Amino acid sequence: MAHIKLGFAPTRRSIFSAPDAVRYADLTRQKLKAMHIDFEDITDISEDGLLHDDADRIRIVEKFKAAGIDGLFVPHTNFGTEYEVARLAKEMNVPVLLWGPRDERPDENGIRLRDSQCGLFATGKVLRRFGVPFTYLTNCRLEDEAFERGLKNFIAVCNVVKTFRHIRILQIGPRPFDFWSTMCNEGELLEKFNIQLAPVPLSELVQAMGHAKQEQKEVRSVMDYCRQTFDIRVSDDQLENIAALKTAVRSLADRYGCSAGAIQCWNALQQEIGIMPCAANSLLNEEGFPVVCETDIHGAITALMCEAAGMDEARTFFADWTVRHPDNENGELLQHCGPWPVSCAAEKPVIGYPLAFDYPGAVEAKAKQGEMTLCRFDGDHGQYSLLLGNARGIEGPYTKGTYVWVEVKNWKRLEAKIVEGPYIHHCVGIHKDVVPVLYEACKYIGVTPDLYDNNDEEVRSWIRGE
């Protein structure tokens, strides 16, 4: 599971009850500890453990930066000091969560101790003035289910943002000539998002495979794992090539500091090594190193975002939108030659031959059904968006490769979005509902969320904790 550290900076304003603000800050600390959330506190800087003084704020920034926090949580334990919150958030440049506890009934003299909700209104406006995006968790009690749900969702948002801001993709070979749809703008990805590519030619991959075969130990280990996990329908020499390819890609990824890969899976590769890379990709995907087909850089970015949204607890699968279900008007086949991780399979997978090529090395397996998120990061003409929504697995005819039939609410609407763009026939799926996480993460990374179910208000409501 991914690890995220929050900067905890509860805030107050002097004209409201300082003791009550301290009390609620301590109650919030206890809640975070009970939830096993890692956070950096400010009790060693601020005398009362609260943010309201500019000199303290300067030291808090230094501490949070040294600790490498991934997100900022600012409970308004009374009204709060909105300009200090905005200054802190601006300097930290991480996702920000605003929340305040519900105020109690005024006492018998009409006195209110905190006015936390009113302070949230003020801070939201000032953060907008500072150009700081933020996440808002509705004014609720610590004991409410909405608090815990919203905080967990925010932590996953922080993981997506952290991942997205440090993407480097191993690009193995150029895109296949026939796949104009998978072209990307490398310079623009770097300029807009700091997404880096590490291009290597196929010859370097072949050399790395040769080195892996000479070393033998890792290759033999991978072959043993394959024999235990898959139904093997290729020769020992072909299986050795698969294991060497997997080992080589992993070594190149480590050499160039990459977190995902995109490979030119046909046709030059087969002429060099005589196999399809699908099974090797499947093995790498299962390890949490996403590898996508047809040098689809945007697909690799999508896979990293999707796995981060799931807190690295579930593996993703890279698929083609292919054909409509023969009997279900809202059904569609998701399929690919065989790169899906084994943990997605509903049956023992086979290493054999793909549908469209006469080379060994593909994986065959029907995937698990259940609830899923489907998504696609893409763009053109300088504008980038993330297509995303929910689906569920359904029964359908057998087909070759790794596949699953899915049903969505309105296939025709989704089909139009894919055709009209900026998307293509590739998507990424995960057996988790991470739509609210990805939707909220988009505001921090300069990407437009595009819900194919047109349910923006429903998702926003869920994020707020309604």
C-alpha positions, -999 to +999 in steps of 0.1 A: +000+000+000+012+035-008+024+057+020+013+093+023+023+118+050+000+148+058+010+181+072-014+188+101-020+226+107-051+233+127-060+269+127-078+294+150-086+331+153-080+352+184-115+366+189-130+331+194-123+306+222-087+295+221-092+267+247-120+252+226-099+254+195-071+236+212-095+210+225-109+203+190-074+202+175-064+175+200-096+155+193-087+156+156-051+145+164-066+115+183-088+107+154-059+107+129-039+084+151-069+060+155-071+059+117-033+052+115-027+082+094+009+095+092+011+132+099+036+159+107+024+181+136+031+217+146+030+213+184+068+219+186+065+252+168+033+269+179+028+273+216-008+261+214-003+238+185-024+260+161-017+281+131-024+318+135+010+335+138+031+345+107+064+337+124+051+303+133+039+298+098+074+304+083+088+277+106+060+254+098+067+257+061+104+248+068+094+217+088+068+205+064+092+208+034+119+190+053+095+162+061+083+159+025+046+161+032+023+149+004-008+169+015-019+196+039-048+191+063-061+224+078-089+219+104-106+251+114-109+244+151-124+278+155-129+305+128-093+302+117-068+327+102-075+325+065-045+345+053-021+323+072-037+292+058-035+306+022+002+316+027+011+282+040-008+264+012+007+285-015+042+278-004+037+240+001+021+234-033+005+201-023-032+192-022-051+210+006-080+196+027-103+221+044-126+210+072-141+223+103-161+206+131-198+214+134-204+241+160-224+233+191-256+250+202-250+285+216-250+285+254-277+300+276-262+334+272-262+332+234-224+328+233-208+308+204-172+295+210-159+287+175-179+297+143-158+272+124-181+271+094-179+308+089-141+306+089-142+280+062-162+304+040-135+330+044-106+307+038-121+293+007-123+328-008-088+337+001-074+304-013-091+313-046-074+347-045-040+330-040-047+306-069-045+276-046-068+246-055-082+228-025-105+200-014-135+207+008-149+182+033-183+193+045-187+208+079-193+177+100-185+160+133-154+139+139-176+109+146-195+112+112-189+086+086-183+115+061-152+126+080-133+093+077-145+086+042-135+121+030-101+119+047-093+086+031-104+099-003-081+129+001-051+107+010-057+088-022-059+121-041-025+130-026-011+097-038-023+104-074-008+140-074+025+127-059+027+100-085+017+123-114+043+149-105+071+123-107+063+103-138+091+090-160+082+064-186+105+039-202+097+041-239+109+010-257+110+017-294+090+043-313+052+037-318+043+012-346+039+031-379+003+021-382-007+035-348-009+072-354-035+074-327-009+067-300+014+096-309+022+120-281+039+154-277+069+146-256+080+182-252+046+194-242+042+166-216+075+178-200+066+215-202+031+212-189+034+183-164+071+175-159+063+140-174+096+126-187+103+099-212+133+076-213+134+064-249+155+032-256+159+015-290+149-021-294+186-030-298+193-019-263+164-041-251+178-071-270+212-065-254+197-064-219+179-097-227+212-112-237+228-101-204+198-115-184+203-149-201+240-149-192+232-141-156+205-168-156+195-166-119+166-141-123+155-156-156+153-191-140+133-176-111+108-160-135+104-193-155+097-212-123+071-186-113+055-189-147+053-227-145+036-224-111+012-196-121+003-202-158-007-230-181+024-230-203+018-238-240+051-226-254+085-243-256+112-239-229+133-217-252+103-195-258+095-193-221+132-184-214+128-155-239+097-143-221+115-144-187+146-127-202+124-100-217+106-094-184+140-092-166+155-069-192+126-044-191+128-043-153+166-037-154+162-009-180+134+007-159+157+006-128+186+020-149+166+050-161+145+055-130+112+048-146+079+040-129+061+026-160+068+014-195+054+016-231+066-009-256+065-012-294+050-046-292+049-054-329+063-061-356+100-053-353+102-069-318+091-103-332+118-101-358+144-095-331+134-119-304+107-142-319+080-137-293+051-114-283+059-093-252+024-097-237+034-124-210+064-104-200+042-073-197+017-093-176+044-103-152+056-067-149+021-054-144+015-078-116+046-064-098+031-029-100+052-017-129+026-009-155+037-017-191+013-008-220+012-018-256+019+000-289+041+026-273+010+043-258+026+069-236-008+084-225-019+049-217+011+045-193+003+078-177-033+066-172-022+033-156+001+051-131-027+075-121-052+047-117-030+025-096-021+055-074-058+063-070-063+027-057-034+033-032-014+006-050-037-021-035-050-034-069-034-039-103-047-022-134-053-037-168-047-020-202-074-027-228-089-020-261-125-009-265-133-035-292-168-046-300-203-041-286-219-069-267-241-090-290-271-090-266-266-060-242-271-025-257-248-010-230-222-038-231-187-037-246-158-060-249-125-049-232-097-071-246-060-071-254-035-097-266-025-107-231-007-081-210-031-082-180-018-091-146-027-125-132-045-110-102-072-097-126-079-132-140-110-152-131-092-185-142-058-199-146-041-179-174-025-195-204+007-185-220+003-192-257-005-174-290-025-142-296-054-136-318-038-115-346-001-127-347+016-160-354+041-156-325+041-171-290+041-151-258+006-139-253-016-146-223-052-159-224-076-155-195-111-142-188-109-114-162-128-111-130-162-093-132-174-070-104-173-033-101-146-014-120-133+021-129-124+027-165-103+057-175-081+073-201-057+103-199-053+119-233-051+152-251-043+172-283-039+208-292-025+215-258-056+205-239-056+173-216-084+156-199-092+123-181-121+102-193-135+082-164-164+064-150-178+032-136-186-001-152-194-037-141-183-070-155-210-091-172-213-124-190-204-126-226-190-149-254-155-164-252-128-146-271-090-148-274-066-129-252-072-113-219-107-100-219-138-090-199-173-079-211-185-048-192-217-028-189-220+009-185-250+032-180-251+046-215-228+030-241-238+053-269-229+084-249-195+068-240-188+057-276-194+092-288-169+106-263-142+082-274-148+088-311-151+126-308-120+127-286-094+135-275-095+098-266-086+067-285-094+029-284-073+023-254-083+025-217-072+014-183-094-005-158-091-013-122-114-035-100-121-006-076-143+025-076-116+053-078-137+078-097-140+103-069-103+101-063-093+107-099-120+134-104-107+154-074-070+148-082-075+165-116-079+199-101-043+197-087-026+186-119-041+208-146-062+181-162-099+183-170-121+155-156-145+141-181-171+118-166-187+096-192-218+092-171-223+130-169-227+127-131-204+155-120-226+168-092-231+132-078-193+127-076-187+162-061-214+154-035-197+122-026-163+140-022-178+166+000-192+139+023-229+144+016 
